[in-house]
Amino acid sequence: MFIYSNRFYIIMDLGDRFDLIKRNTSEIITEDNLKNLLSSGKPLSVYIGRAPTGSIHLGHLVALGKLFDFERASIKPKILIADLHAALDDLKSKWEELDKRVDYTKKCIELAFDWERTPEFVRGSDFQLSQAYVSDVLKLSTITTVEKALHAASEVTRMKNPKVSELIYPIMQSLDEEYLDVDIQLGGTDQRHIFTYAREYLEKLGYRKRVEVLTPLIASIRGPGTKMSSSVPESNIKIYDSEESVKKKIMNGYCPEGVVEDNFIIQLINFFILPNDGTFHIERDAKFGGNIDINSSEQLIKLYTEKKIHPLDLKNSVAENLIKRFKNARDYFERQTDLLEGLGKSFLPY
């Protein structure tokens, strides 16, 4: 078993490490491969990539926050700021803006969490332009069909009228596993096609396949059928949005009483707040049961489906949690308005 106390896990055995990595994931490719890695006794590392194409919001933080579980399981985390991927993604990021976007993304990730240790950041262009890397990109391009590349990239790039650059995207992301010298790649479920491509095609170059860990995508603030997008300010919450904006967005969040499916507020607590805090404190009037501490997803779901917690009490407590959590980010970017304005309207606080 493992014991949770003040964000630290005391790891008791390999089974506990596995359970810790598996919690709040949608899929591990494959669980047997992960168990073999954990039992190997060698130092392990995991990476997550973030292409600096848009503003950082809560939708990105679920997978990033999962790095804490890996660290507690004695697996070293790395964060790739994939600047070349951003430029290749149908020019959502202009080449001349990459330096600013990299600095912005790195700072947001640093400020989004109370890191116990500063994570290792790697910029993609620092190794992706090497002769060996480019040679491997060309080698994979000769054995990857257009159909296969389109399928691999379909969930992460704009595919209405795909550019050649977008077909290079999954090839490079696969090779990143080898050139970052990691054992595990972490990402949201929208990465699955690229992850399975990597496991199949890295071996064709003589490289080992990695374990792929997928986290669920958080629902949109606006409810089922909508998507959280960096380019639609009302659909997301940036880590430096104003206190008033955070409160307004949370209060407008999809959270029907007693319903947990596609419930933005419930998912936010289960996949982001609880894993990072260990406990979620709900303030409420004594006549409605008084204050309560939620210690697990199971407890929250049970009480909410039984309608023993009202959506308004849940929303008020979530808003206060986020406002407190992101104070440092708000303070920092209030002094960096020129940077945000230079990146575009969608980056500005709402």
N, C-alpha and C positions, 0 to 999 in steps of 0.2 A: 504494500500500500504506500501512498504518498501523503504527506502532511502539508497543508497549506497554512502559512502564517506570514502576514505582512509582505505578501508578494514573493516569498521565497519558498521553494519546494525542497524538502529533504528527500532525496531520492533513495529508495530502499533497495530496489532491484531492477533488473532489465525490464520486467513486466510493467513496472511503474513508469519507466521512461517511455515505453511504447504507448501506454495509456495517456500519458501527458501530451505526447505528440499527436495522438489521434483525436483528442477531444476537440469538438467544434470544427472538425473537418468534414467535407462532403465525400472525399475519396482519397485513398492512398494507393499509388501505383508503384509497386504492389506492397501489401502488408508483409508478405513473406520476405521480400527483399529488404524491407526496413528492419525486420527482426534479425535478419542475418547481419546487417550493418551494426546494429546495436550490440550484438553478441561477439563481434569481431575483436573488440577491445582496442581498436585503433582510434585516434582522434578523428572526429567527424565535423563536417561543416555543411551549412545550408545557405542558399542565397535566394533573395527575392529581387526581381528587377522592376524598376519604375522608369518608364519613358516619360520625360518631362514635356508632355504634350499639352497639359492643361493644369488648372488649379488643383491643389490638394484638398480633398474633402473627406467626410466620414466614410464614404464608400471605399476609399483606398486604405483606411486604417485598420480594417478587420484583418486583412492578410498581414499587414506590417506588424500589428500587435501580436500576431501568432509567433513572431520571432522570440518573444519572451519565454514561451513554452519550450522552444528549442534550446534556448540558453540555459533554462533551469534543468533541462535534460542533458546538459554538458555537451551541447552541439554548438559550435561557433557560428554566429550569424554574419553574413555579408550582405550589403545592400548595393546593388548595381544601379547607378544612374545612367540609363541607357540613352545617351544623347544621340548617337547615330541612329538608333531605332526610331527616335522621335522625328528625325529629319526624313527617314525613309517612309514614315507612315503618311504617305500622300501629302507631304509638305505641310502637315498641321503645325510643325515647328520650322521656322525659317533657319537656314544654316547660320546666318549672322546673329541669331538670337540665342544660340545654344548655350553660350557661357552664362548668360543671365538666367536662363531656365534651369540650368544645372545648379547654380547657386541658390535659386529660389526653392527648388525641390529639396535639396539637401537641408536647407535651413528649416523648412516646414517639417520634415521628418524628425529632425533633432528636437524641435519644439513641441511636437505632437505628443510625446511620451516623456515620462520621468525615467529616463534610461539609467539602469544601474551601472552600466558601462557604456562608454561611447561606442556605437557600432562601427564596424569597418565599412567605409564607403569606397566604392571603386567606380571610376568614370569609364564608360564603355570605350570611348575613343582612345584611352590610354593604352589599350591592348588590341583593339579590334582593327587597327590599321597596320599591325605588324605583318611582315612577309608571311610568316607561318599561318597566321589566322586567315589572311586573305586567300592564301593558297588552299586552305581547307574549305573556305566558302565556295571557291571555284570547283573544287572536287565534288562537293555535295550537289552543286548546281547541275553537274553532268549526269547525276544518277537520280535526280528528283524530277518527276514529271510536273508539268504545269498544273495538272489536275490535283496532284498531291500537295503542291505548294499552296494552291488556292484553298484547299480544304483545311490545311494547317493554319492558315492566316485568317480564315473566315470570321472568327469571333473577335479578333483584336484589331483589325484594320478596316478601312472603308473599302468595300469590295464592289460597289456599283459599277465603277469603271476602273478596275485595278491597274496600277502602274507596276512596272517591273520591280521597282523598289519594294513594293509590298510583298512580292513573292520572295525576295531576299530575306525579309524580316524573320520568318520561322527558321531559316537556315542559320542565321546568325544567333538567334536565341538558343538554338540547340547547341551550337559550338561554345556558347558562353559557359555552359556547364563544365566543359573540358578545360577551357582556358582560365576559368576562375578556380579550378582545382577543388570543386565541391563534390559532395556525395548526394546532396538532396537539393531539389528546386521547389520553391514554395510559390503559390499563386492562386488566384481565384478560379472558379470553375470555367470562366471564359478562356482560360489558358489550356484547357484539356487537349485540344487538337494539336497544339504545338508540343505539349508534353509527350503525347504518344508518338508524334513524329520523331522527336529527339530520341526516344528509347529505341525506335526502329532503325534510325539512320546513323546514329553515332557509331553503332557497332560495325557498320559498313566501312568506316574509316579505321577500324581497329580500336576504337575507344569504348570504354565500358558504359553501359546504360546506368542512369541514375534513378534514384527513388523520386517520385513526383508526388507532392502533397498539395491537395486542392482545398481551398476554403470556400464556403458559400458566399454568394454575392448578396449584400444587404439590400432589402427592398427599398423602393423609392419612398420619399416622404409622402408623395401624393397617392400612393396605394397601388394595387394591382394594375398591370397593363402599362405602367409608366416606368421610366428608367432614370436613375440618378446620373446626371451628366454634368461635367465641368462647365459646359457652355450654356447650361440653363440654370441660372442662379437660384431660382425658387425651388429647384428639385434637389438641392444639396445643401450641406452645411460645411462651410470652410472653417478651418481651425482658427481663423482670425476674423470671422464674422463678428459684428457688434453684439453686445449682450442682448439688445432689443431684438435684433434679427434672429438670434438663436432661440429666444423665447417664442417669437412669432412662428418660426418654422416648426418648432417642436409642438406648439399648441395646434398647428394646422396639420400635424402628422397623422397619417392613417393609423387609427388605433381603436377599432370598434370594441365595445365592451364584451368581454368573454371570448373574443376571437383572437387566436394567436397566428393563424396562417396569413402570410404576407403582411404581418403587423410590423411596421417600421420601428415602433418604439420597443416592442418586445425583442426584436432581433438586435437592436442597438444595445440593449442591456445584456442579452445572452452572449453575443459575439464580440462585444467590445468592452463594456464597462465591467462586467463580472470577471472576465479573464484577467483584466489588468488591475482591478481593485480587490478582488476576492469577496467583497460584500457590497451590496447596493442598498443604500439607506433611503427609505421613503418617509417623508414627513407628511403627517396628516393629523387632522383634528381628533381629539380624544373621542368625540361622539361617533367617529367613523372607524374606531378601532385603535387610534393612536399610532405613534411611529412604529415602523417595523424594519428589520434588516433582512434582506434577501441574500442567502448564501449559496444558492445553486440555481441553475436553469430549471431543474425539475420542480423546485419549490415555487419559483415564479410562475411557471406554466400552470401548476395545480391551483394556486391561489387565484390566478387571473381567469382561468376557465370556469372556476367556481364563482366568479364575480365577487370575490372577497377583497379585490383591489380595484378601485375605480380608475378609469383612464386618466382623469384629470389629476389625481394624486400622483400617478405614474409620470405623467408629462411634466408636472411641476418639479419633481425630483430629478428627472433626467436633465431638464434645462439647467437647473442649479449645478448639477454634476459637470456638465459640459462647460458652462461658463467659468467655473472654478478651474477646471482641467486646462483650458486653453488660454488662461490669462497671460501667460508669458508670450504666447504667439500673438495675441492681440496687441500687447504692449510693443513687441518688436516691430510688427508691420505697420503700426501707427506712425512709426518713425521712418518707414521705407515706402512711402506712397509713390515716390518717383519710380522705384523699381516696379511696383505693381502696375502703374499706369503705362510704363514702357512695355509690359508684357501683353497688355490688351484688356479690354473691358471685362471679360469673363473672370479675370484674376482679382478684380477689385472686391473688397468686402461688400456684403449686401446689407 
